[in-house]
Amino acid sequence: MTIPVLISINILQWLAPFFTYHYFTGGTRDSIPYAIALSLLVYISVIIASFAVSITVKRLLMLGVGAGRYPLWGMTYFRWWLADRISSISPVYLLSGSTLLNLYLKALGAKIGHDVTISSVHIRMPSLLKIEDGVSIGSNVNLENAKVEHGHLVLGSIQLKQDSYVGSYAVLEENTVLEPQAHVNALTSIEYGMTVPAGEIWDGTPAKKIGHIDELESLAARPKLSLVRKFAEYGYYSVSALIIACLFFIPIFPSFLLVDWLDVNVFNIDPNNHVQTALYYFVLAIPASAMMMVITALISSAIRKIVLPRLETGTYAIHGGVYYRKWFAAQILETSLQTLHGLFATLYAPTWFRMLGAKVGKNTEISTATGVIPEMLTLGEESFIADAVMLGDEEIKGGWMSLKSTQIGNRSFVGNSAYIADGTVLPDNVLIGVQSKTPDNREMYSGQTWFGSPPLLLPAREAAAQYPDHLTFKPSIKRRFMRGLIEGLRIVLPTALAIGVGYMIVLEVIDVINDYSIAIGLLALTMAGLLYGVGCFVIVTVLKWALIGRYQPLSAPMWTMFVWLSEGITSLYESVAIPNFLNYLRGTPMLPFFLRLLGVKIGKDVYLDTADITEFDCVKIGDRAEFNSFSGPQTHLFEDRIMKIGQVNIGSDVVVNSRSIILYNANVADHAVLGPLTLVMKGENIPAKSAWIGSPAVPWKHS
């Protein structure tokens, strides 16, 4: 019963305000402004309630649970899993970079000191986290003090002492300590049981000491935070977070009006013919969804420019007006990753970034880049930004925010999960590998390839297969039109599905309320949410087998139908199937079953705390393998605008720790262990009963 309840609660966050609007419209005396206001009130109430439920349930479930090892699938594991899944229902991204995030973590049980700055973190066991005064934490930091290995849930503490620093994309495991003023660079892994001594700088994966901190001596004194300003910040961030949430919800109301007008004046839908009604509402929802996307983009980009008309390089106090306005503007882009997910990695993404203020050259491809400060970003012509790149995010340390311009040269490529520090100037035709970062600007020259953390200069780049220019960099107008059409559908389909199904649910639930009672109607609404979640997975599965069939290892240039359809399926999987269904099966024995339906070959008793798989048929996972959060096989890469797909084989009893990636054509043999933030390269073979860590992977001899 637990999973159906979780799925239903998640769906009700948008279904409840959807239902509210339609319940109070349709009659001759109904007021549309009143219905919109009431719907927004319900939407805001649901957001606030989701945080309250998350905090309350997590605190109750974790009472009496401390550090230690607990059997996988046991009662303690179930309590931890349920608390973790409940917390994922809340839109925590709305709090990123604000003092509200500190309050939220405190409410979950973490010990947070004074004047702590946290951009965004993924924390598995808040009650075992202690952060002392003056600590600064970057963006998308993984505090992985809970993991599964060798059939056990392992829980441990993380302690960040006074004025310590953790850079963006870093990973800290359980039982780790950062002593006062310890400095962990971006894209660095601190393994379980490690202590970073006071004042030392550690970098890379595996992490090593590279120096001693002296930067604090050159920084201005930490800005003072008075009690009045502290509470004023709470108010500002609270109101702003709700405004941003509503900003991405309000454009749905014009789409409702369009559907209602088409219903009455064009189609005249008969509610008694359920098949016809379902078909009509889905068709009507497509233009309505497109209109919603356009309105959302126009309004959000306009408000962003009003709030932050210009931004210059420099250093600014985090308790000042520039930071407040920059935070609001940044939240618009970060929230768009949640609500406009299908827009990224399409022909339309460069236009969206230009609307936000970035300088983007012709024929540039941009996927799900994060940490972007558009006013500070320049992307050259024909450059390529792959998935989950941290692209030029600001550095916050000692109470100050530093902003620098970031430039990516013509035809340069930045690989998946790479980290590009602000102030980076990437020359033309430079390749930054998967899960890698750049060296100092003075070390980079045109044509180079850099890989790893810390970055290593590779002597040569793999020669790409030769395809005509019209299939890679210089497509015809016809191909541009076809790709634009397919990607346009890919963008609007998730919202169109929600609107179309939402109309059907509303009609049925209103009838239930009229025939029975409000209580029965609410129960019907909850069950409808569950069916919608399951239906999302079914739709993606059917489309995958109908449009792609079985994935095979191959190479295909970007401007071909196969790539557009494959990327479309991946986008729908990530924006529809995962958030509405599979996300709540993570860490359960049920997730492997549903992934098998998509074509993944999975053995018995496999633990998966991730659903991040794309070319499903090219993945084989052996018995009792264990994948922790944000890890997984990566079965394709784009190289010189060519999509290369290959097989990934993972043996039995393999342990893959957080943020580890296994590239295509790689094999991981039985009983191997991959440490945190590890990258297994293309074609690499990890021997049986061995342990590896790093980017690139090296033998792991944990002290």
N, C-alpha and C positions, 0 to 999 in steps of 0.2 A: 504493500500500500504506500510505502514511503515515496517511491519514484513517481507514481501518478500524482501524488499531492504536490511534489516539487514542480513538476511540469505544469500543472494547472495553475499554481501560484505565479509562476513566471509568465504564462500567457495572459493571466488576468490583469497584469500590469498595463497592458494596452487594451485588452478586451473590455475591462470595466468602464473606462472613459468612453470607449467606442459605443458601448451599450447605452450609457447615460445620455449621450447626444441623441441617439435615435429613439430612445424611449420618450424623450421630451420634444420630438419634432414629428411632423406628419399630419397633425391635426390642424384644422383651420385657425384655431386660436393660439396655437403654439408659437412661442417666440424663439427664433433662431439665436439671437444674441444671448438670451437666457440659457438656452441649451448649451451653447459654446462655453459660457462662463461656468456653468455647473459641471460640464465635462472636464474643463481645465482644473476646477477645484478637486474633482475626483482624481484626476491624474496626479496632481501635486500631493494629495493625501495618500495615494498609493505609494508614491516614491518615499515619502516620510515613513509610512508604515513599514515599508520593506526594510529600512534601516533598523527600525525598532524591533521588528521580528528577528532580523539577523542577529542583533546584539543579544536579545533576550534568550533566544534558543541556543546560541553558541555558548553563552555563559553557563546556562543550565546543563548542557550536554558535557561540557568540559570540566565540571566540578570534580575535584579530586583526581584529575588526570595529570600526571607529571611526566618528567623525562624518564625514558626507559624503552625497552623493547616489548612489543605486544604482538601476539599471533595475528597474522593476516586473516581476515574474515571473522575474527573474534568480536566480542561485544565492545571492547575498547576501540578497536578499529572502526566498528560501525558508528560509534558515537562521534569519533573524529571525522569520519567520512561525511556523516550527515551535517555536522556543524560546518564543514568546509563547503559542502554543496549549498547549504542555506545562505551562506555569506555571499555566494556568487550571484544571488538574485538581486542584491542591491546594486545600483549604479554608482559604484565607488569611484569611477573615473571622474565624476562630477566634483569630487573633493580633491583631486590631485593638485599638489603644489600649494595647497591652502592650509591654514591652521586648523580647519575642520577635520582634515585627515588625521591630525594628531589626536583630536578629541575622539574620533571614531575608533582609532586603535586603542586608546585608553579604555573606551567603553567595552571593547572586546577582551580586555584583560592585560594589555601591554603596559609596561611601565615607561612612560615618556617624560623626559625632563623638560626644562625651560628652554624656550627659544630654539627648538628643534625644527629643521627644515626638511621636509620629505616631499620630493616631486611625485614619485609613484613607486609603490612596492607591491610585491606579491608575497604575502606572509602566510605560512601554513599553520602556525601555532602561536597566535598572538600572546597568549598567557605566559609563554616562555621567552618573550622578547623584552630586553631592557635597553633603553636608549637614554643616555645621560645628557646633561645640558650642552647646548651648542653644537650638536651633531648635525651634519649635512648629508643628505642621501639624494642621489640623482634619480634619473628616470628609469622606469622598468627594471628596478633592482629586485632580484629574487632572494628573499630571506627564507631559505629552504630548511627550516628546522624540523621538518617532518618528511620522511621518505619511506619507501618500501624496498627492502632488500632481503633476499634469501628467505622469503616467507614470513617476514616480520615487519610491522610498522615501527619505525625508529623515530622517537621524539627526543629533541634536545634543546638546549638554550642557545640564544645568541645575545651577546652583550657588546654594545657599542659605547665605549667610554667617552668622557668629556672631549668635545671639539674634534672627534674623529670624523673621517670623511669616507664616503662610499660613492664611487663614480657610477654613471649610468651603465646599465646592462651587466653589472657585476652580479656574481652569485656567491652567497655565503651559506655554508651548510651548518648542520647542528653542532653544538658545543664549540662554537668559535667565539673568540674575543678580540676586539680591537681596543688596544690600550689608548690612553689619552693622546690625541693628535695623530694617531695612526692614520695612514692615508692609503686607501685601496683604489687604484685607478679603474677607469672604465673597462668593461669587458675582461674582468679579472675574476678568477675563481678562488675562493678561500675554502679549502677542504675541511671536512669534519675534524674537530679536535685541534685546529690550528689557532695560534695566538699571534697577532701582528703586534710587535713591540711598539712602545710609545715613540711617536715622532718619525717612524720609518715609513717609507713609500714602497708599496708592493704593487707589482704589475704582472700581467700575463696569466696564461693558464698552461701549465701549473704556475702558481704565483711565486715570484721571487722578489727579494729586496733589491731595489735599484737605486736607493738613495735615502736621504734624510730630509724631513720637511723643514724648510726655512721660509716658505711663502707667507706664513702668518705674520712674519716680521714686517713684510712690505704691505700687508693689508691695513686699511684704516681700522680703527677700533670698531668693534661690533656695534651696530646701531641700537640705541636704547628702545625698549618696548615698554611703554607705560601701561598701566592697568586699563586706562580709558581707551587707548588705541587698541589694546588686545581685544576688548569686548566689541569695539567698533569693527575690527577685522572680522570677528565672528559674524556680526550682522551683515557686513558687506558680502562676504563669501557665501553666506546662506542664501541671501536674496539673489545674488548673481548666479549661483548654481541652479536655482529653480527657474530663473529667467532663461538660462541657456537650455535647460531641459524643455521648457515650453516653446522656446524658439524653434526647436526641431520637431515639435508636435503640432503647433498651431497650423502649419501649412496643410494638415490633413483635412481641415474644415472646408476650404474651397473645393477639395476633391470630393467631399461628401455632397456639396451643393451641385457639382457637375454630374455626379452619378444620379442624384435625385431628379435633376432636370432632364437628363437623357431618359431616365425611367419613365417619367410622366409624358414627355413630349415626343419621344422617338420610338421607344420599344413598347411602352405600356405593358410591363411585365405582369403576368398572371401568377400570383403567389401560390396558387394551388398546384401548378405544374412544377414540381421540385427540380426535375432535370433541366427543364428550360430556364428556370429561375437561376440555378447555379451557373449555367453556361452564360447567360446574359450578364449576370453580375460580374463574372470574371472578365468578360470582354469589356464591360464598362469600366472596370477597375484599371485597365491598362492605360488609357489616356488620363484617367484621374491620378494614377500614380506618377505618370510622367509630369503632369502639371505640378504635383506636390514636390517632386524633386527640383524642378526649375525654381519654384517659389522659395523653397528652402535655401537653395544655393544663392539666389539673389538677395534675400533678406539677411541671411547670416553674413555674407561677404560685405554687404552695405553697413550693417551694424558694426562689424569688425573694423571697418575703415573709420567710422564715426568715433568709436571708442579709442582707436589707436591710429590717428591719421598719419603719423610718421614715427619712425623709431631709428635711433642712431646708435652706433657702436659706443661702448663705454661701460662704466661700472655704476650700478644703481643699488640703493638700499632695498632690501626685501620688504621693509615696512614703509614703503613710500609709494607715491602716486604712479610712477612709471611701472613699477612691478605690478601694482593692482590692475592697471589697464592692460599690461602685457599678459597677465594671467588670464583675464577675461577673453582677450583675443585668442590666446593659445587654446583655451578650452573649446572654442568654436571648432578649431581644426581637429582636436582630439575627439570631440563628440561626433564629428562627421565620420570618423573611422568606425563608430558604432552604428550610426543611422544611415550613412551613405556608403556602406562598405562596397557595394557593387560598382561604385563609381571609380574606384582605384584599379589600376592596371588595365585601363581602357583608353580609347582615343580621347575621352573627355576629361581625363585626370589632369593633363597639362592646363587646360582651360580653367579648371577649378583652382589650381595653384596660382595661375595668373590673376584670377579674381581676388584671391587672398593677398596678393601683393608680391609674389615671387617673380623673378625674371626667368622665363623658361624658353629655351631655344626650340627651333623647329624639329619635328620628328623625334621628340624626346619621350621616353616611356617612364612612367612613374607608378610604382605599385604602392603598397601600404607603408609609406615612409612615416615615421613618427618623430617627435621632438623637433619638428620643423618650425623655424621662425621665418615665415615667408618673406618679410621685408629684408631679411639678411641673406637670402638664398638666391644664387644664380646657377642655373643649369644650362650647360652648353648644348649646342645642336647635336642631335642623334645620341645623346647620353642615355643611360639606362640605370634606373634605380629599382632594385629588386625588392622582394617582400621583406617587411619587418626591419628595414634599415633605420637606424637611429641617425638622423641627418641634421647635424649642426645644432643640437640642443644646447641651451645656455648652461654655463657652469655657475652653481650657487655654492658659496663657501664662506664661512665666517660672517654670515648675515648680509653678504653682498652678491649681487647677480652681475656676471660679466657677459656682455654681448659682443660677438665678433661676426664678421661676414664670412659666409661659406660659399666656395665656388667649385663647381664641377665642370671640367673641361669638355670640349667636343669629343664625342664618341667614347667617352670614358664609361666604365661599367662598375657599379657598386653591387656586390653580391648579397644574397639573403643574409639577414641578421648581422650585417656589418655595422661597425660603429664609426661614424665620421664626426670628429670633434668640431665644435664651432671654431672658426678661424682657419679651417683647412682650405688650401688652394690646390685642387687636384688638376694636374696638367692634362692636356689632350691625350686621348687614347691610352689611358691608364686603367688597369684592372685591379680592383680590390676584391679579394676572394670572399667566399662564404665565411661568416662569423670571424671576420678579420677587422683590423683597424689600420689606420694610416700612420706612417712615420712622420717625423718632422717635415714641414713643407720644403726645407732646404735639401732634403734627401731624395725628393721625387722629381723625375723627368719624364717627358713624353715617351709613351710606348712601354713603360715598365709594368710589371705584375707584382703586386704585394699580397702576401698571404699570411694569416695567423695573428696570434696575440701573445707576445709582441710580434709586430710585422716582420716578415722575412722577404727579401727580394729574390724572386725566382728568376733563374737565368734565361728561361724561355717560356713562351706561352704555347699551349697546345694548339696546333693548326686546326682551324674549323673546316668542316666540309664546305665545298664550294657550291653555292646556289646563285642563281641570277639575282641581280640587284633589285628587280621588281618584286622579289619574294622576301627580301630582307630589309634594305634601307630605303629603297625608292619605289614604293608600290604605285600601281596605276590608280586613277580616280575610281574605277569600278571596284577594285579591291578595298579602297578606303570606304566606299559607300557600303559594301557588303559587311565589312568588319564593324562599321559604325552602327548598322542596323542590328546586327546580332548582339553587339555589346549594349546597345540601347535597350533591347529587350531584357538582357541580363540585369541591367540596372533597375528596371521598373518591376520585373516579375516578383521579387520578394514582397514589395509593398502592395502590388496588385493582388497577390495571393491573400495577404492579410486583409485587404479591403473587401475583396470578393467573398471570402469565407466569413469575414466579420458581418457582412450584410445577411448572409444566410443564417448565421447563429442568432443575430438580433431578431430576425423574423420569427424563428422558432421559439426563442426564449420569451419573447413578448406574448406569444400565444399560450405558452405554458403558464406564465404569470396570470393572464386573463382567465384561463381555465381552472387553475389550481390556486397558487398563492405565491407571494414573493419569495418565501423560503424555498419552495420547490423550484422556482425560477432561478434562484442563486445556485442551487445544486446542479440544475441543468446547464447553467453558464460554466460552472467548474468542469463538468464532464465534457462540455464542448471544447474547452481549452485543452484538455488532455487529448481528445480526438484530433484537434488541430496539430498538436505537437507530433503525434504519430504520423498523421497525414503528410506533414512536411518531409519526414524521412522517406515515406513511400513514394512521394512525387519525385524526389531527387533520385531515388533508386531506379525508378521506371525510366526517367530521362537518361540516366547514365547508361543503362543497358540498351535503350532505344537509339541514342545518338552516337555513342562511342562503342558499345559492345565490350569486348575484352581488351584491356590495354596490353600492348606488346612493346618490348624495347625497340625504339626507333629514333630517328631524327627528322624533324619537320621545321621548315622555315616559318617565321612568325606570321607572314601574310598568307596563310593558307587556312582553309575551312576547318581542318582537324584541330589546329591550335585554338581557333576561336571557340569552337564547340567544347574542347577540353577545358579551357580556361573558364568558360561559362558554367560548366558542370561544377568545377572547383569553387567558383564564386557562390553558386547556389548552395552547395554543400556547406560552405563556411558561414553564409548569411541566413540560411533557412534551417537546414538539418541540425547543425551543431547547436546554435543557441536555443532552439525550440525543443530539442529532443536529446541528442547524443551527449550534450554537456552534462546532463543529469544522470547519465549512465557511466561516466568516467569513474574508474576505481571500483566497478562492480563486475561480477561474472557475466553480465548481460551485454556489455559493450562489444566483446569479441563476436558474439552471435550476430549482431546487427552489421558489424563490419564485414563478416563473411558474406552477407547478402550482397554487399557491394563488390565482392571479388577478392578480398584479402584472405590469404591462406594463414590461418591462425591455429596453433595447436591447443592442447588442453591446459586448463588452469593458468591462463595467461592474465597478468595484471596490467591494465592499461589506464594510466592517469592522463591520457591524451587521446584525442581523436584526430590529430593533425596528420592525416594521410591523404595523398592526392591520387596518384595513379594506382588504384587499389590492387589491381591484379598483379602488379609488379612487386608486391611485398609478401614475404614469407616469414612467419614468426614461429619459432619452435615452442615446445611445451614449457610451461612454467617460467617463461620470460617475463621480465618486470620492467615496465617503462614508467618513469616518473614524469612529473609535470614539465610541459614545454619541450619534451624530447620527442624523437621519432625519426623515421626514415624519410629521406628526401629523394624522391624517385625521378625528379627532373631538374634541370637547370637551363637557363637561357644563356647561350654563348654566341656572341656576334649575331644576335637576332635569330638564332636557331635553337629550337626546343629539343633537348636531348633527354630521352627517357631510358632508364635502365632498371635492372632488377636489384632489389636489396634483400639479402638473406640473413636472418638473425636466428642463431641456433637455440637450443634448449637451455634453460636455466641461466640465461643471460640477464645481467642487471644493467639498465641504462639510466644514469642519473640525470638530474634536471638540466635542461637547456643543451643536451647533447644531440648531435645531428649525425646521421649515417647517410652519406651520399650514395648515389646510384652506382651500381656495379661493385658494391662493397659487400664483404661477407664477414660476419661476426660469429665465430665458432662457439660451441657449447661451453657454458660455465664462464664465459668472459665477463669482465666488469668494465664499464665505461664510466669514468668519473664525471663530475659536473663540468659543464661548458666544454665538452670534448667534441672534436670533429674528426670523423672517420672519412678519409678522402676517397675520391673516386677510384674504384678498382682495388682498394686496400683490403687486405685479409688480416683480421685480428685473430691470433691463435687461440686455441682452446685453453681454458683454465689460466688465463692471463688477465692482468688489469692494466688499463690504459687511461691516460688523461691528457688533455691539452688540445690546442688548436695550432698546428696539427698534433695528432695523438702521439704520445711517447709512453714507454712503459711507466707504470705508476708504482712507485715505491713509497708508500705512505709511511711517514715516520711515527 
